[in-house]
Each structure stands twice: as structure tokens, then as C-alpha cells.
Amino acid sequence: MRAFGITLYDARVGANVPPDKAKAVVPAMEREMFERASTQQDLQALQSTIAQQLLALESRLKHDRTVRLGTLLAASIGLIVTLLKAF
């Protein structure tokens, strides 16, 4: 992390920020960036959670489609029987 801080410091000084101000802002920037950064384990856990949620959603959608198709089929058969009785 020290090399990163030196790079931040050098970049700020190179951008004409006074050295004392560049030095003061580096720890705050490092802390902020590393607190918000995701680790490989964080990303893998997120990927696993998303995969599980997608599988659950897929299962619910298949169930809903099956129920709707069954309902449509039953209604169609009922309509056909009704029409056949009418004629």
C-alpha cells in the first residue's frame, strides 16, 4: 500500500498540488479507496448469491408458465366442449 501512496503523492505533486497538501490527502484517499474496494472473495460471494437468485427465479418462472399453460389448456378444452354441445 505504501507504493500506492507514493504514486498518489507523485501524481498530485506532478499536477502542481503543493507537496504539503498532496501529502495530507494521500492517507484519506488510500483509506477511502481500500475501504470501498472489493476483494476476490467478495466478488465470488456476490457471484454465488446472484447465481442462486437466478436459479430460484428461473424455477419460479417455469412454475408460473406451467400453471398458465395448464389454465389456458383447461379453458380451451372447456370452450371446445361448450361449442360442441351447442352445435
N, CA, C and O atoms as CSV, one atom per row, in Angstrom:
chain,resi,resn,atom,element,x,y,z
A,1,MET,N,N,0.828,-1.188,0.000
A,1,MET,CA,C,0.000,0.000,0.000
A,1,MET,C,C,0.871,1.250,0.000
A,1,MET,O,O,0.437,2.306,-0.460
A,2,ARG,N,N,2.059,1.144,0.496
A,2,ARG,CA,C,2.954,2.286,0.552
A,2,ARG,C,C,3.294,2.772,-0.857
A,2,ARG,O,O,3.320,3.979,-1.101
A,3,ALA,N,N,3.556,1.843,-1.792
A,3,ALA,CA,C,3.881,2.241,-3.163
A,3,ALA,C,C,2.715,2.993,-3.793
A,3,ALA,O,O,2.911,3.939,-4.556
A,4,PHE,N,N,1.492,2.558,-3.462
A,4,PHE,CA,C,0.301,3.236,-3.978
A,4,PHE,C,C,0.244,4.677,-3.459
A,4,PHE,O,O,-0.067,5.603,-4.208
A,5,GLY,N,N,0.547,4.853,-2.173
A,5,GLY,CA,C,0.547,6.193,-1.582
A,5,GLY,C,C,1.587,7.089,-2.214
A,5,GLY,O,O,1.333,8.271,-2.443
A,6,ILE,N,N,2.754,6.541,-2.499
A,6,ILE,CA,C,3.813,7.316,-3.157
A,6,ILE,C,C,3.360,7.721,-4.554
A,6,ILE,O,O,3.609,8.843,-4.996
A,7,THR,N,N,2.695,6.802,-5.245
A,7,THR,CA,C,2.195,7.110,-6.596
A,7,THR,C,C,1.164,8.230,-6.539
A,7,THR,O,O,1.194,9.147,-7.360
A,8,LEU,N,N,0.247,8.157,-5.566
A,8,LEU,CA,C,-0.747,9.227,-5.410
A,8,LEU,C,C,-0.062,10.564,-5.115
A,8,LEU,O,O,-0.412,11.596,-5.687
A,9,TYR,N,N,0.902,10.523,-4.229
A,9,TYR,CA,C,1.632,11.730,-3.864
A,9,TYR,C,C,2.332,12.319,-5.093
A,9,TYR,O,O,2.220,13.513,-5.369
A,10,ASP,N,N,3.055,11.466,-5.827
A,10,ASP,CA,C,3.780,11.925,-7.016
A,10,ASP,C,C,2.819,12.497,-8.059
A,10,ASP,O,O,3.122,13.499,-8.707
A,11,ALA,N,N,1.655,11.852,-8.215
A,11,ALA,CA,C,0.679,12.345,-9.204
A,11,ALA,C,C,0.157,13.723,-8.818
A,11,ALA,O,O,0.002,14.603,-9.665
A,12,ARG,N,N,-0.108,13.895,-7.545
A,12,ARG,CA,C,-0.611,15.197,-7.095
A,12,ARG,C,C,0.457,16.284,-7.216
A,12,ARG,O,O,0.170,17.396,-7.660
A,13,VAL,N,N,1.665,15.966,-6.829
A,13,VAL,CA,C,2.746,16.937,-6.948
A,13,VAL,C,C,2.973,17.256,-8.420
A,13,VAL,O,O,3.217,18.407,-8.782
A,14,GLY,N,N,2.892,16.225,-9.272
A,14,GLY,CA,C,3.038,16.437,-10.720
A,14,GLY,C,C,1.930,17.299,-11.292
A,14,GLY,O,O,2.105,17.934,-12.332
A,15,ALA,N,N,0.783,17.323,-10.612
A,15,ALA,CA,C,-0.344,18.152,-11.063
A,15,ALA,C,C,-0.316,19.524,-10.384
A,15,ALA,O,O,-1.330,20.220,-10.326
A,16,ASN,N,N,0.844,19.898,-9.879
A,16,ASN,CA,C,1.064,21.210,-9.262
A,16,ASN,C,C,0.302,21.432,-7.963
A,16,ASN,O,O,-0.032,22.568,-7.625
A,17,VAL,N,N,0.025,20.359,-7.234
A,17,VAL,CA,C,-0.548,20.489,-5.894
A,17,VAL,C,C,0.644,20.672,-4.952
A,17,VAL,O,O,1.623,19.933,-5.048
A,18,PRO,N,N,0.573,21.637,-4.054
A,18,PRO,CA,C,1.693,21.839,-3.129
A,18,PRO,C,C,1.993,20.544,-2.361
A,18,PRO,O,O,1.070,19.836,-1.958
A,19,PRO,N,N,3.294,20.231,-2.158
A,19,PRO,CA,C,3.673,18.969,-1.515
A,19,PRO,C,C,3.013,18.710,-0.166
A,19,PRO,O,O,2.654,17.572,0.137
A,20,ASP,N,N,2.849,19.758,0.653
A,20,ASP,CA,C,2.225,19.527,1.961
A,20,ASP,C,C,0.761,19.113,1.831
A,20,ASP,O,O,0.282,18.274,2.594
A,21,LYS,N,N,0.047,19.699,0.864
A,21,LYS,CA,C,-1.354,19.323,0.643
A,21,LYS,C,C,-1.450,17.950,-0.011
A,21,LYS,O,O,-2.351,17.172,0.303
A,22,ALA,N,N,-0.535,17.654,-0.908
A,22,ALA,CA,C,-0.521,16.337,-1.553
A,22,ALA,C,C,-0.278,15.253,-0.513
A,22,ALA,O,O,-0.897,14.190,-0.553
A,23,LYS,N,N,0.623,15.532,0.415
A,23,LYS,CA,C,0.944,14.551,1.449
A,23,LYS,C,C,-0.234,14.363,2.411
A,23,LYS,O,O,-0.459,13.254,2.893
A,24,ALA,N,N,-0.976,15.413,2.691
A,24,ALA,CA,C,-2.101,15.342,3.625
A,24,ALA,C,C,-3.276,14.548,3.057
A,24,ALA,O,O,-3.992,13.874,3.798
A,25,VAL,N,N,-3.466,14.628,1.774
A,25,VAL,CA,C,-4.644,13.996,1.181
A,25,VAL,C,C,-4.429,12.508,0.888
A,25,VAL,O,O,-5.404,11.765,0.772
A,26,VAL,N,N,-3.193,12.064,0.766
A,26,VAL,CA,C,-2.895,10.670,0.407
A,26,VAL,C,C,-3.484,9.668,1.396
A,26,VAL,O,O,-4.142,8.729,0.949
A,27,PRO,N,N,-3.296,9.801,2.702
A,27,PRO,CA,C,-3.874,8.800,3.619
A,27,PRO,C,C,-5.398,8.712,3.524
A,27,PRO,O,O,-5.965,7.620,3.580
A,28,ALA,N,N,-6.045,9.841,3.384
A,28,ALA,CA,C,-7.506,9.833,3.273
A,28,ALA,C,C,-7.951,9.136,1.990
A,28,ALA,O,O,-8.908,8.363,2.001
A,29,MET,N,N,-7.265,9.406,0.897
A,29,MET,CA,C,-7.610,8.765,-0.370
A,29,MET,C,C,-7.352,7.259,-0.306
A,29,MET,O,O,-8.168,6.465,-0.775
A,30,GLU,N,N,-6.227,6.873,0.269
A,30,GLU,CA,C,-5.911,5.445,0.401
A,30,GLU,C,C,-6.977,4.737,1.227
A,30,GLU,O,O,-7.471,3.675,0.847
A,31,ARG,N,N,-7.318,5.327,2.341
A,31,ARG,CA,C,-8.301,4.721,3.231
A,31,ARG,C,C,-9.647,4.576,2.516
A,31,ARG,O,O,-10.275,3.519,2.577
A,32,GLU,N,N,-10.074,5.611,1.857
A,32,GLU,CA,C,-11.358,5.595,1.144
A,32,GLU,C,C,-11.370,4.560,0.031
A,32,GLU,O,O,-12.339,3.818,-0.133
A,33,MET,N,N,-10.292,4.517,-0.727
A,33,MET,CA,C,-10.240,3.590,-1.866
A,33,MET,C,C,-10.185,2.138,-1.402
A,33,MET,O,O,-10.842,1.277,-1.988
A,34,PHE,N,N,-9.421,1.861,-0.373
A,34,PHE,CA,C,-9.284,0.478,0.077
A,34,PHE,C,C,-10.491,0.010,0.876
A,34,PHE,O,O,-10.781,-1.186,0.906
A,35,GLU,N,N,-11.198,0.927,1.521
A,35,GLU,CA,C,-12.417,0.526,2.220
A,35,GLU,C,C,-13.517,0.182,1.239
A,35,GLU,O,O,-14.365,-0.660,1.535
A,36,ARG,N,N,-13.522,0.804,0.093
A,36,ARG,CA,C,-14.572,0.576,-0.894
A,36,ARG,C,C,-14.219,-0.502,-1.908
A,36,ARG,O,O,-15.078,-0.952,-2.666
A,37,ALA,N,N,-12.984,-0.909,-1.924
A,37,ALA,CA,C,-12.550,-1.903,-2.905
A,37,ALA,C,C,-13.087,-3.276,-2.524
A,37,ALA,O,O,-13.176,-3.619,-1.345
A,38,SER,N,N,-13.441,-4.054,-3.538
A,38,SER,CA,C,-13.924,-5.420,-3.328
A,38,SER,C,C,-12.764,-6.390,-3.455
A,38,SER,O,O,-11.885,-6.226,-4.301
A,39,THR,N,N,-12.777,-7.389,-2.613
A,39,THR,CA,C,-11.764,-8.433,-2.723
A,39,THR,C,C,-12.282,-9.512,-3.673
A,39,THR,O,O,-13.459,-9.533,-4.030
A,40,GLN,N,N,-11.388,-10.397,-4.068
A,40,GLN,CA,C,-11.781,-11.508,-4.932
A,40,GLN,C,C,-12.849,-12.345,-4.226
A,40,GLN,O,O,-13.791,-12.816,-4.864
A,41,GLN,N,N,-12.705,-12.530,-2.913
A,41,GLN,CA,C,-13.683,-13.308,-2.147
A,41,GLN,C,C,-15.040,-12.610,-2.121
A,41,GLN,O,O,-16.075,-13.272,-2.199
A,42,ASP,N,N,-15.047,-11.296,-2.012
A,42,ASP,CA,C,-16.304,-10.546,-2.051
A,42,ASP,C,C,-17.015,-10.775,-3.376
A,42,ASP,O,O,-18.221,-11.023,-3.413
A,43,LEU,N,N,-16.261,-10.689,-4.457
A,43,LEU,CA,C,-16.846,-10.863,-5.786
A,43,LEU,C,C,-17.344,-12.282,-6.007
A,43,LEU,O,O,-18.384,-12.480,-6.635
A,44,GLN,N,N,-16.618,-13.274,-5.500
A,44,GLN,CA,C,-17.059,-14.656,-5.634
A,44,GLN,C,C,-18.335,-14.907,-4.832
A,44,GLN,O,O,-19.235,-15.608,-5.294
A,45,ALA,N,N,-18.409,-14.338,-3.636
A,45,ALA,CA,C,-19.619,-14.482,-2.824
A,45,ALA,C,C,-20.808,-13.817,-3.521
A,45,ALA,O,O,-21.913,-14.361,-3.532
A,46,LEU,N,N,-20.578,-12.660,-4.092
A,46,LEU,CA,C,-21.635,-11.959,-4.823
A,46,LEU,C,C,-22.074,-12.773,-6.029
A,46,LEU,O,O,-23.270,-12.887,-6.297
A,47,GLN,N,N,-21.124,-13.338,-6.756
A,47,GLN,CA,C,-21.444,-14.151,-7.920
A,47,GLN,C,C,-22.269,-15.371,-7.511
A,47,GLN,O,O,-23.227,-15.733,-8.194
A,48,SER,N,N,-21.903,-15.993,-6.414
A,48,SER,CA,C,-22.634,-17.157,-5.917
A,48,SER,C,C,-24.061,-16.783,-5.532
A,48,SER,O,O,-25.005,-17.506,-5.853
A,49,THR,N,N,-24.215,-15.673,-4.857
A,49,THR,CA,C,-25.544,-15.210,-4.452
A,49,THR,C,C,-26.409,-14.905,-5.670
A,49,THR,O,O,-27.581,-15.278,-5.710
A,50,ILE,N,N,-25.844,-14.242,-6.641
A,50,ILE,CA,C,-26.593,-13.906,-7.853
A,50,ILE,C,C,-26.987,-15.175,-8.603
A,50,ILE,O,O,-28.107,-15.278,-9.103
A,51,ALA,N,N,-26.075,-16.136,-8.683
A,51,ALA,CA,C,-26.380,-17.393,-9.368
A,51,ALA,C,C,-27.539,-18.116,-8.678
A,51,ALA,O,O,-28.432,-18.637,-9.346
A,52,GLN,N,N,-27.525,-18.148,-7.334
A,52,GLN,CA,C,-28.606,-18.791,-6.592
A,52,GLN,C,C,-29.935,-18.077,-6.821
A,52,GLN,O,O,-30.971,-18.721,-6.986
A,53,GLN,N,N,-29.901,-16.760,-6.830
A,53,GLN,CA,C,-31.126,-15.997,-7.044
A,53,GLN,C,C,-31.663,-16.206,-8.458
A,53,GLN,O,O,-32.876,-16.281,-8.653
A,54,LEU,N,N,-30.774,-16.301,-9.441
A,54,LEU,CA,C,-31.207,-16.549,-10.816
A,54,LEU,C,C,-31.835,-17.929,-10.961
A,54,LEU,O,O,-32.835,-18.089,-11.662
A,55,LEU,N,N,-31.253,-18.925,-10.301
A,55,LEU,CA,C,-31.827,-20.272,-10.351
A,55,LEU,C,C,-33.217,-20.293,-9.714
A,55,LEU,O,O,-34.134,-20.925,-10.237
A,56,ALA,N,N,-33.366,-19.604,-8.594
A,56,ALA,CA,C,-34.672,-19.534,-7.932
A,56,ALA,C,C,-35.690,-18.830,-8.823
A,56,ALA,O,O,-36.837,-19.264,-8.924
A,57,LEU,N,N,-35.275,-17.757,-9.460
A,57,LEU,CA,C,-36.165,-17.019,-10.364
A,57,LEU,C,C,-36.563,-17.879,-11.548
A,57,LEU,O,O,-37.730,-17.898,-11.939
A,58,GLU,N,N,-35.601,-18.590,-12.124
A,58,GLU,CA,C,-35.883,-19.469,-13.253
A,58,GLU,C,C,-36.905,-20.539,-12.861
A,58,GLU,O,O,-37.826,-20.840,-13.620
A,59,SER,N,N,-36.732,-21.099,-11.682
A,59,SER,CA,C,-37.663,-22.123,-11.194
A,59,SER,C,C,-39.077,-21.558,-11.044
A,59,SER,O,O,-40.054,-22.192,-11.443
A,60,ARG,N,N,-39.171,-20.359,-10.464
A,60,ARG,CA,C,-40.498,-19.736,-10.314
A,60,ARG,C,C,-41.128,-19.434,-11.658
A,60,ARG,O,O,-42.331,-19.627,-11.837
A,61,LEU,N,N,-40.326,-18.958,-12.613
A,61,LEU,CA,C,-40.861,-18.647,-13.943
A,61,LEU,C,C,-41.362,-19.901,-14.644
A,61,LEU,O,O,-42.409,-19.876,-15.290
A,62,LYS,N,N,-40.614,-21.003,-14.521
A,62,LYS,CA,C,-41.054,-22.263,-15.128
A,62,LYS,C,C,-42.366,-22.710,-14.507
A,62,LYS,O,O,-43.272,-23.150,-15.215
A,63,HIS,N,N,-42.475,-22.600,-13.186
A,63,HIS,CA,C,-43.701,-22.979,-12.492
A,63,HIS,C,C,-44.863,-22.115,-12.969
A,63,HIS,O,O,-45.938,-22.628,-13.281
A,64,ASP,N,N,-44.644,-20.803,-13.025
A,64,ASP,CA,C,-45.704,-19.888,-13.468
A,64,ASP,C,C,-46.137,-20.193,-14.895
A,64,ASP,O,O,-47.328,-20.176,-15.202
A,65,ARG,N,N,-45.170,-20.471,-15.767
A,65,ARG,CA,C,-45.504,-20.810,-17.156
A,65,ARG,C,C,-46.322,-22.089,-17.222
A,65,ARG,O,O,-47.281,-22.178,-17.989
A,66,THR,N,N,-45.948,-23.076,-16.423
A,66,THR,CA,C,-46.673,-24.345,-16.422
A,66,THR,C,C,-48.102,-24.138,-15.950
A,66,THR,O,O,-49.035,-24.677,-16.544
A,67,VAL,N,N,-48.281,-23.367,-14.894
A,67,VAL,CA,C,-49.624,-23.098,-14.382
A,67,VAL,C,C,-50.442,-22.340,-15.416
A,67,VAL,O,O,-51.607,-22.668,-15.638
A,68,ARG,N,N,-49.865,-21.351,-16.042
A,68,ARG,CA,C,-50.597,-20.574,-17.053
A,68,ARG,C,C,-50.955,-21.422,-18.258
A,68,ARG,O,O,-52.062,-21.328,-18.789
A,69,LEU,N,N,-50.016,-22.249,-18.687
A,69,LEU,CA,C,-50.285,-23.119,-19.823
A,69,LEU,C,C,-51.385,-24.111,-19.482
A,69,LEU,O,O,-52.258,-24.380,-20.306
A,70,GLY,N,N,-51.347,-24.657,-18.268
A,70,GLY,CA,C,-52.398,-25.585,-17.828
A,70,GLY,C,C,-53.752,-24.902,-17.786
A,70,GLY,O,O,-54.755,-25.473,-18.215
A,71,THR,N,N,-53.783,-23.691,-17.276
A,71,THR,CA,C,-55.030,-22.929,-17.219
A,71,THR,C,C,-55.559,-22.639,-18.616
A,71,THR,O,O,-56.754,-22.776,-18.877
A,72,LEU,N,N,-54.672,-22.243,-19.500
A,72,LEU,CA,C,-55.063,-21.963,-20.875
A,72,LEU,C,C,-55.592,-23.220,-21.561
A,72,LEU,O,O,-56.588,-23.170,-22.283
A,73,LEU,N,N,-54.931,-24.326,-21.332
A,73,LEU,CA,C,-55.353,-25.599,-21.913
A,73,LEU,C,C,-56.724,-26.010,-21.385
A,73,LEU,O,O,-57.585,-26.432,-22.157
A,74,ALA,N,N,-56.931,-25.888,-20.078
A,74,ALA,CA,C,-58.228,-26.234,-19.481
A,74,ALA,C,C,-59.334,-25.330,-20.023
A,74,ALA,O,O,-60.429,-25.800,-20.333
A,75,ALA,N,N,-59.051,-24.047,-20.136
A,75,ALA,CA,C,-60.045,-23.108,-20.667
A,75,ALA,C,C,-60.360,-23.422,-22.119
A,75,ALA,O,O,-61.516,-23.350,-22.535
A,76,SER,N,N,-59.342,-23.770,-22.891
A,76,SER,CA,C,-59.554,-24.110,-24.309
A,76,SER,C,C,-60.407,-25.363,-24.447
A,76,SER,O,O,-61.309,-25.415,-25.283
A,77,ILE,N,N,-60.126,-26.367,-23.632
A,77,ILE,CA,C,-60.913,-27.605,-23.678
A,77,ILE,C,C,-62.355,-27.320,-23.272
A,77,ILE,O,O,-63.293,-27.835,-23.881
A,78,GLY,N,N,-62.524,-26.503,-22.249
A,78,GLY,CA,C,-63.867,-26.123,-21.820
A,78,GLY,C,C,-64.616,-25.397,-22.917
A,78,GLY,O,O,-65.802,-25.648,-23.131
A,79,LEU,N,N,-63.947,-24.510,-23.607
A,79,LEU,CA,C,-64.565,-23.767,-24.705
A,79,LEU,C,C,-64.949,-24.705,-25.841
A,79,LEU,O,O,-66.037,-24.591,-26.406
A,80,ILE,N,N,-64.060,-25.631,-26.173
A,80,ILE,CA,C,-64.333,-26.586,-27.257
A,80,ILE,C,C,-65.527,-27.469,-26.889
A,80,ILE,O,O,-66.404,-27.694,-27.723
A,81,VAL,N,N,-65.571,-27.970,-25.656
A,81,VAL,CA,C,-66.698,-28.822,-25.210
A,81,VAL,C,C,-67.986,-28.028,-25.269
A,81,VAL,O,O,-69.005,-28.546,-25.726
A,82,THR,N,N,-67.966,-26.785,-24.820
A,82,THR,CA,C,-69.141,-25.931,-24.849
A,82,THR,C,C,-69.621,-25.713,-26.288
A,82,THR,O,O,-70.819,-25.784,-26.564
A,83,LEU,N,N,-68.696,-25.452,-27.187
A,83,LEU,CA,C,-69.058,-25.232,-28.605
A,83,LEU,C,C,-69.610,-26.507,-29.228
A,83,LEU,O,O,-70.552,-26.448,-30.018
A,84,LEU,N,N,-69.041,-27.656,-28.885
A,84,LEU,CA,C,-69.538,-28.925,-29.430
A,84,LEU,C,C,-70.939,-29.237,-28.918
A,84,LEU,O,O,-71.753,-29.781,-29.664
A,85,LYS,N,N,-71.238,-28.907,-27.668
A,85,LYS,CA,C,-72.571,-29.137,-27.126
A,85,LYS,C,C,-73.596,-28.204,-27.773
A,85,LYS,O,O,-74.756,-28.573,-27.955
A,86,ALA,N,N,-73.155,-26.996,-28.116
A,86,ALA,CA,C,-74.052,-26.002,-28.691
A,86,ALA,C,C,-74.451,-26.384,-30.109
A,86,ALA,O,O,-75.530,-25.997,-30.558
A,87,PHE,N,N,-73.628,-27.122,-30.819
A,87,PHE,CA,C,-73.936,-27.474,-32.206
A,87,PHE,C,C,-74.356,-28.864,-32.277
A,87,PHE,O,O,-74.662,-29.363,-33.360
